[in-house]
Amino acid sequence: MLDSLHRARTEAISKILGNSDKNSLEQIRIEYLGRNGRINQEAKIITSLTKDEKVEFGRALNEAKRAIEGALDEALSEREAVEQQSFDPTIPGILPPVGSTHLISQAIEEISSIFTQIGFTRRRYPEIETDWYAFEGLNMPKDHPARDEQETFFVEGGLVLTPHTSSGQLREMLSSKPPIRMINIGKTYRRQSDLTHIPMFHQFEGLVIDEGLSISNLLGTLDYFAKNFFGEKREIRLRPYNFRFTEPSFEVDISCDVCGGVGCKFCKQGWLELGGAGMVHPNVLKAGGVDHKKYRGFAFGWGVERTYMMKSGIKLGDIRTILSTDIRHLSQF
Ligand code: PHE
């Protein structure tokens, strides 16, 4: 007598549990508790029961109704709670942290755009080189002490990690014909690590080959770069130096931004050292297959990080911090 009623009750409750759809909950209410619903259908058998049975059945009937109503109420109030925490599209969002171009990439982009504006072509040559491109072809014979000075990383198979971008001079001469105007920017490697040196750094190497070039063309080019990169007030000067692959050779200095050229603790009597330059040595022109009687060339090679650190207003005391990828550090520049 009670079996069918119990079945109806469990059936109803299992349909309600986990249901959060208002309409379908209302359907369930009608299906089970409505005037012609399952519970009232079940109640019909009451007329055929004895007095005692009626009492027992009546109690079970009320319990079943209450249980189904309770489950329905619970499901509806759960649904309301979910509705109340719903998404408000007018609340401003949380911005994800935005990165910025790395300092070195910024510097490289700026340097190449300054040079491409005056007709230089941007190049990038291998970072792993043969001895010939890195040294021998640049007029540095096997026993030359400059090879030790470079503090080179040697790799298996007689290869080296390029200690300078000058190896690109030979690659450029051998792969194109004069007039040449290249700006080769790439990674360079030396065994060094202190406040002003890192083992992997970048250099930019300019090479110009044409007829009738002289030191004044070199000076004019470097001055153009310095004014555009560092600012109108900055001056450059050439100091005699010795590189095997240029003759004459120079070290290039830029006037100090901190003291304006008078001399202070950041500079040497008003000047900061930038890098090397010179007129391409005839032996190097020969090695590059360039007619050294017809053409002359000039070249310069500077460190990107070092050059960037000397820009006005950049106060990076330790060159190693330039490698940081911490956004808090990078977003200052
Ligand atoms: N390759 C030299 C260096 O790394 C710089 C240089 C480049 C000098 C071109 C002269 C000409 O120090």
Residues whose N, C-alpha, C, O or C-beta is under 5 A from the ligand:
A	BS01	LIG	P163 H164 S166 F243 T246 G276 A277 G278 A299 F300 G301
